[in-house]
Amino acid sequence: MKPIYIRKETNNGIRKIMADMPYLVTYKKIRLPKWQWEEGLYVPYKPERTNVDFEKYFLQKDKIINEDEHHYFFNFPFKAEQFEPVAV
């Protein structure tokens, strides 16, 4: 699976946070450290509809399915081929 980046649009451009890939592949959930979470984080994806290029899946507080002392956990409702390729 190729790396997946969580993004945040800022005044200076787009900030990228690499998703925890071993956890994502094993459990099919996004694990994000609490210190990295902020409003406006999203994952760009290509929906199954053919007439749309990309949409943003926002990681909001109401989408948190679980949390521990250091991490938030979000569902991962996509296939790997639905993600936008990213140049690092």
ZAVOZA-98566 format. One record per residue (C-alpha): x, y, z. Coordinates in steps of 0.05 Angstrom, whole numbers, plus 5000, padded with zeros to 4 digits. Layout:
[pt [X,Y,Z]],
...
//
This chain:
[pt [5000,5000,5000]],
[pt [5027,5069,4982]],
[pt [5034,5121,5037]],
[pt [4972,5160,5054]],
[pt [4977,5232,5078]],
[pt [4928,5270,5121]],
[pt [4926,5342,5100]],
[pt [4912,5410,5130]],
[pt [4906,5474,5088]],
[pt [4943,5532,5120]],
[pt [4961,5603,5099]],
[pt [5028,5578,5075]],
[pt [5002,5519,5033]],
[pt [4983,5448,5051]],
[pt [5013,5413,5111]],
[pt [5018,5337,5104]],
[pt [5019,5286,5161]],
[pt [5036,5214,5141]],
[pt [4985,5164,5167]],
[pt [5010,5108,5213]],
[pt [5014,5057,5156]],
[pt [5028,4993,5196]],
[pt [4967,5006,5240]],
[pt [4925,5025,5180]],
[pt [4942,4962,5141]],
[pt [4932,4917,5201]],
[pt [4868,4946,5232]],
[pt [4837,4987,5175]],
[pt [4833,5048,5220]],
[pt [4870,5115,5220]],
[pt [4910,5124,5284]],
[pt [4928,5197,5296]],
[pt [4968,5223,5355]],
[pt [4927,5272,5396]],
[pt [4980,5326,5391]],
[pt [4974,5325,5314]],
[pt [4898,5331,5312]],
[pt [4867,5399,5296]],
[pt [4805,5425,5260]],
[pt [4808,5420,5185]],
[pt [4848,5356,5176]],
[pt [4825,5315,5116]],
[pt [4843,5257,5071]],
[pt [4831,5269,4996]],
[pt [4798,5210,4961]],
[pt [4765,5193,4896]],
[pt [4692,5173,4907]],
[pt [4661,5114,4870]],
[pt [4622,5164,4827]],
[pt [4658,5174,4761]],
[pt [4640,5248,4750]],
[pt [4678,5274,4811]],
[pt [4754,5282,4814]],
[pt [4769,5283,4889]],
[pt [4731,5298,4953]],
[pt [4756,5311,5024]],
[pt [4742,5264,5081]],
[pt [4748,5308,5143]],
[pt [4774,5278,5208]],
[pt [4726,5314,5256]],
[pt [4714,5302,5330]],
[pt [4647,5268,5315]],
[pt [4683,5216,5271]],
[pt [4728,5192,5327]],
[pt [4709,5120,5341]],
[pt [4757,5108,5398]],
[pt [4813,5142,5436]],
[pt [4868,5122,5485]],
[pt [4916,5164,5525]],
[pt [4956,5186,5464]],
[pt [4916,5173,5401]],
[pt [4850,5184,5365]],
[pt [4822,5129,5321]],
[pt [4781,5141,5258]],
[pt [4746,5092,5210]],
[pt [4780,5081,5143]],
[pt [4722,5071,5094]],
[pt [4763,5071,5030]],
[pt [4803,5026,4984]],
[pt [4876,5041,4973]],
[pt [4865,5058,4899]],
[pt [4816,5114,4918]],
[pt [4871,5159,4946]],
[pt [4902,5218,4910]],
[pt [4976,5207,4894]],
[pt [5021,5255,4932]],
[pt [5089,5283,4914]],
[pt [5133,5290,4975]],
//
